Amino acid sequence: MNLKTLNQKLQSLNVLTIASETLSEHTGEMADELRSQLYAGRDNLDQSLRQYRSSEYAQMKHGMNPLPGLGNPDLYLTGATHRSIRMAVNGQMVVTLVTDIHDLEKRYSHGSINPFLLGSISKKKLKQTYLQKSSITKVKQHLK
């Protein structure tokens, strides 16, 4: 490939399209990572979710999943909410879709805190595990 052809390919490279395609290909992994984040009891700010009010319920839930720590919710009881989590790419935005949400979002969201959004730890893991490699592969294919 000569320099002129390479320059033309670089100019025609659409980074936003590549990013959108890459994200779209990994919505399943993003949803899995959000489930893991919730199961660990973390919100989108990588902090523990607001504690349970009932110590008895907190004990029962801790027996089911000790990972978040005693009293910290994981928003998992029957698994219906976690199973209903989907991610989609809408233009330049990643959207979380949860069909079995009940009042959990109202109860655990306030201000900039939302348990149904990915936190920076989860985003970093996704970037390192899937998104970087996939994006680089797409750019290389475009430049061939």
C-alpha positions in Angstrom: 0.0 0.0 0.0 1.4 3.4 -0.9 1.3 6.5 1.2 -1.6 8.1 -0.8 -3.8 5.1 -0.3 -3.0 4.9 3.4 -3.8 8.6 3.8 -7.2 8.1 2.0 -8.1 5.2 4.3 -7.1 7.2 7.4 -9.3 10.1 6.2 -12.2 7.7 5.7 -11.8 6.2 9.1 -14.9 6.9 11.2 -14.0 6.5 14.8 -17.5 7.0 16.1 -18.8 4.2 13.8 -16.1 1.9 14.9 -16.8 2.7 18.6 -20.6 2.2 18.1 -20.0 -1.2 16.3 -17.6 -2.3 18.9 -20.0 -1.5 21.8 -22.9 -3.1 19.9 -20.9 -6.4 19.6 -20.3 -6.5 23.3 -23.7 -5.6 24.8 -23.9 -9.1 26.3 -20.6 -8.7 28.1 -21.6 -5.3 29.3 -24.8 -6.7 30.8 -22.9 -9.6 32.4 -20.5 -7.0 34.0 -23.4 -5.0 35.3 -24.8 -8.1 36.9 -21.4 -8.8 38.5 -21.2 -5.2 39.7 -24.7 -5.5 41.3 -24.0 -8.9 42.8 -21.0 -7.4 44.5 -23.3 -4.7 45.8 -21.7 -1.7 44.0 -23.4 1.2 42.2 -22.2 3.3 39.3 -19.9 5.3 41.6 -18.3 2.0 42.7 -19.7 2.4 46.2 -21.8 0.0 48.2 -25.5 0.3 47.7 -27.5 1.9 50.6 -27.8 -0.6 53.5 -30.9 -2.6 54.3 -33.2 -1.2 56.9 -34.0 -4.6 58.5 -31.2 -6.4 60.2 -33.1 -9.7 59.9 -33.4 -9.3 56.2 -29.7 -8.2 56.0 -28.7 -11.4 57.8 -30.8 -13.6 55.5 -29.4 -11.9 52.3 -25.9 -12.2 53.7 -26.4 -15.9 54.0 -27.4 -16.0 50.3 -24.5 -13.8 49.1 -21.8 -12.6 51.5 -19.9 -10.8 48.7 -21.3 -7.3 49.2 -20.8 -7.5 52.9 -23.4 -7.7 55.7 -26.3 -5.3 55.2 -25.2 -4.3 51.7 -27.8 -5.1 48.9 -27.0 -7.0 45.7 -30.5 -6.5 44.3 -30.7 -10.3 43.8 -33.5 -12.3 45.4 -35.0 -14.6 42.8 -32.7 -13.5 40.1 -35.5 -12.1 37.9 -34.1 -8.5 37.9 -30.5 -9.7 37.1 -31.8 -11.9 34.3 -33.8 -9.1 32.8 -30.8 -6.8 32.4 -29.9 -6.0 28.8 -27.6 -3.4 27.3 -28.2 -1.6 23.9 -26.3 1.0 21.9 -28.5 3.9 20.8 -26.4 6.2 18.6 -23.4 7.2 20.8 -25.0 6.1 24.1 -25.1 2.7 25.9 -28.5 2.2 27.4 -29.4 -0.2 30.2 -32.7 -2.0 29.8 -34.1 -3.7 32.9 -37.6 -5.2 32.5 -38.0 -6.6 36.0 -37.1 -3.5 38.0 -40.0 -3.1 40.4 -39.2 -0.1 42.6 -35.5 -0.9 42.9 -34.3 2.0 40.7 -36.4 4.5 42.8 -35.2 3.0 46.1 -31.5 2.9 45.3 -31.0 5.8 42.8 -30.6 9.3 44.0 -28.6 12.2 42.6 -25.8 10.8 40.4 -26.1 7.3 42.0 -27.8 4.7 39.8 -27.2 0.9 40.5 -28.2 0.1 36.9 -25.3 2.0 35.3 -21.8 0.7 34.9 -19.2 2.0 37.3 -15.6 2.9 36.5 -14.2 -0.4 37.7 -16.6 -2.3 35.4 -15.9 0.1 32.5 -12.2 -0.4 32.9 -12.5 -4.1 33.0 -14.7 -4.1 29.8 -12.3 -1.8 28.0 -9.3 -4.0 28.9 -11.0 -7.3 28.2 -13.1 -6.6 25.1 -13.4 -3.1 23.8 -9.8 -2.2 23.1 -8.9 -5.3 21.3 -12.1 -5.2 19.2 -11.6 -1.6 18.2 -8.0 -2.1 17.3 -9.0 -5.1 15.1 -11.6 -3.0 13.3 -9.2 -0.2 12.6 -6.6 -2.6 11.2 -9.2 -4.2 9.0 -10.2 -0.8 7.7 -6.6 0.1 6.9 -5.9 -3.1 5.0 
